[in-house]
Each structure stands twice: as structure tokens, then as C-alpha cells.
């Protein structure tokens, strides 16, 4: 867990990772491989992979797991998708003050969810080369959490729609 300004960025929880490294949320066995190129966005430690690391591409249902822990019922908003993780325990993210996977030139979506697990809206963020992408995402999260109905925000990659990480208040 990393706290960035007033927001807490959450990787996939260690207990969920342990289960996902055996069988993912689509019921498939985990198949690790050596990443020859590097650069895969790892959801276990919230950093890009390095060439030569053992990783796996698994199916993950972040809202479903959150709903199971909170009693929420997301209904049709429950979804699963591909995420990269280390094949073995990596110890999670390093402490730091920047939002993961945010840099000039990329687009991210900040999708808001209610305590029931329903989408309340979202915002697409395009980080131009001359912007401070980290500060811009922080402002978008401030805006999202200004609404008392927002329980959590999922940050996603626009180009693939992939879940990157969950953000909660402070």
C-alpha cells in the first residue's frame, strides 16, 4: 500500500495474489514465463517489469474481490480482465510518493464506484508531455473523492482498458 497525498493506492492484496498465482479469477492455472523485454505493468508491486523477470498474465476481478469483502453487490459491473503479476512473491510496492504508471504521453481512466459497487462515472485523463501527470491525476482523484458517494476509484489504462490499481481515500 502506498499513500500518495491524500489517497491510498492499493496493489493486489497478498492473499489474493497467492490464490491468483495458483488459479486466476477466470479459473485458469497460472502460467509463469520469463519477460524478455520488460515494461509489463505489474499489479503486485506497481512498477514496470524488468527484462528477465518471471511474470504471469492472469485474469483478475478487482471489483468482485472488493465486493466479497464489503458485502457490495456490483451485479453487471463485475468484470475481470488481464493483469501482469510477478510469478513469485515480490514483497509488494516500494514506498514512494508518485502515482504508478502515470507519465506524460499516456492516457488513464479514473473510474468511480459507489459502496454498492456501481459505476458513478469517471474521467479520462490525457497527460501531455508538458504537464505534471502525477499532479493532474491527484486533482482528478480529489474531484472524485469530493463526492461522498464515491467509495473507491479504479485507475485503468485507456489503450487496453486494463485495471492498473485501486485508489481509496487517505
C-alpha positions in Angstrom: 0.0 0.0 0.0 1.3 3.4 -0.9 -0.2 6.7 0.3 0.1 9.5 -2.3 -1.0 12.9 -1.0 -4.5 12.2 0.5 -5.1 9.0 -1.5 -4.1 5.4 -0.8 -3.0 3.4 -3.9 -3.6 -0.3 -3.4 -1.8 -3.1 -5.3 -3.5 -6.6 -5.5 -3.6 -7.8 -1.9 -1.0 -10.5 -0.9 -3.7 -13.1 -0.1 -5.4 -12.6 -3.4 -2.0 -12.8 -5.2 -1.3 -16.1 -3.5 -4.6 -17.5 -4.8 -4.3 -15.9 -8.3 -0.8 -17.5 -8.7 -2.5 -20.9 -8.5 -5.8 -20.2 -10.2 -6.9 -16.9 -11.6 -10.4 -15.3 -11.5 -11.3 -17.0 -14.8 -10.5 -20.4 -13.3 -7.3 -20.8 -15.3 -4.0 -22.1 -13.9 -1.2 -19.5 -13.6 1.4 -20.0 -16.3 4.6 -18.0 -15.5 7.1 -17.0 -18.1 10.3 -15.0 -18.4 9.7 -11.5 -19.6 12.4 -11.0 -22.3 11.5 -7.3 -22.9 10.4 -5.8 -19.6 7.9 -3.0 -19.3 4.8 -5.0 -18.3 2.8 -3.1 -15.6 3.0 -5.3 -12.6 -0.1 -5.0 -10.3 1.7 -6.8 -7.4 4.4 -4.1 -6.8 3.0 -1.3 -9.0 6.1 -0.9 -11.2 7.1 -2.0 -14.7 8.7 -5.4 -15.1 12.4 -5.6 -15.9 13.8 -7.8 -18.6 14.5 -11.3 -17.3 11.9 -11.3 -14.5 9.5 -14.2 -14.1 5.9 -12.9 -14.5 2.4 -14.2 -15.4 -0.5 -12.7 -17.2 -3.6 -13.6 -15.2 -7.3 -12.8 -15.2 -8.3 -10.6 -12.2 -11.7 -9.4 -11.0 -10.9 -6.5 -8.6 -14.4 -5.3 -8.0 -15.6 -8.9 -7.3 -13.0 -9.4 -4.7 -13.7 -6.0 -3.1 -17.4 -6.7 -3.1 -16.9 -10.1 -1.4 -15.0 -8.3 1.4 -17.5 -5.5 1.8 -20.9 -7.1 1.0 -21.4 -4.9 -2.0 -23.3 -6.3 -5.0 -21.9 -4.9 -8.2 -24.1 -7.0 -10.4 -23.3 -6.4 -14.1 -20.5 -4.0 -13.1 -18.4 -7.0 -12.0 -15.8 -7.7 -14.6 -12.5 -9.4 -15.0 -9.5 -8.7 -17.2 -5.9 -9.4 -17.8 -3.2 -8.2 -15.4 0.5 -8.9 -15.0 2.0 -10.0 -11.7 5.3 -11.5 -10.6 5.3 -15.2 -10.7 6.5 -15.4 -7.1 6.1 -13.1 -4.1 7.9 -9.8 -4.7 7.2 -8.0 -1.4 4.8 -5.5 -2.9 5.4 -1.9 -3.9 8.2 0.2 -2.6 7.3 3.3 -0.6 7.1 6.4 -2.8 5.1 9.5 -3.5 4.2 9.2 -7.2 1.2 7.5 -8.7 2.2 4.3 -10.5 2.1 4.0 -14.3 1.4 7.7 -14.8 3.6 9.7 -17.1 3.4 12.3 -19.8 2.1 10.8 -23.1 -0.2 8.2 -21.7 -4.0 8.2 -21.1 -5.6 6.9 -18.0 -9.2 6.5 -16.9 -10.3 7.1 -13.3 -13.5 5.1 -12.8 -15.5 5.9 -9.7 -17.5 3.3 -7.8 -20.2 3.5 -5.1 -20.3 1.5 -1.9 -22.7 -0.8 -3.8 -20.1 -1.4 -6.4 -21.9 0.5 -9.2 -20.1 2.9 -11.5 -20.7 6.5 -10.7 -18.8 7.9 -13.6 -15.3 8.5 -14.5 -12.8 10.7 -16.2 -10.3 10.1 -19.0 -7.0 11.8 -18.4 -4.6 12.5 -21.2 -1.2 13.5 -19.9 0.6 15.8 -22.4 4.3 16.0 -22.5 4.4 19.4 -20.8 2.0 18.5 -17.9 2.8 17.2 -14.4 0.9 14.0 -14.8 1.1 13.0 -11.2 -0.4 16.3 -10.0 -3.1 16.0 -12.7 -4.2 12.5 -11.5 -4.1 13.8 -7.9 -6.6 16.6 -8.9 -8.8 14.1 -10.6 -8.9 11.9 -7.5 -9.6 14.9 -5.3 -12.5 15.6 -7.6 -13.7 12.0 -7.4 -13.5 11.8 -3.6 -15.2 15.1 -3.2 -18.4 13.2 -3.9 -19.3 11.4 -0.7 -21.0 8.6 -2.7 -17.6 7.5 -4.2 -16.2 4.6 -2.2 -13.2 3.8 -4.5 -11.6 4.6 -7.8 -10.0 2.2 -10.3 -7.3 3.7 -12.4 -7.2 2.0 -15.8 -5.1 2.1 -19.0 -7.1 3.6 -21.7 -5.4 1.9 -24.6 -6.2 -1.6 -23.4 -8.8 -0.9 -20.7 -6.7 -2.8 -18.1 -7.1 -2.3 -14.4 -3.9 -0.8 -13.0 -4.7 -0.2 -9.4 -7.4 0.8 -6.8 -7.4 4.1 -5.0 -9.2 4.9 -1.8 -9.4 7.9 0.5 -6.4 8.7 2.7 
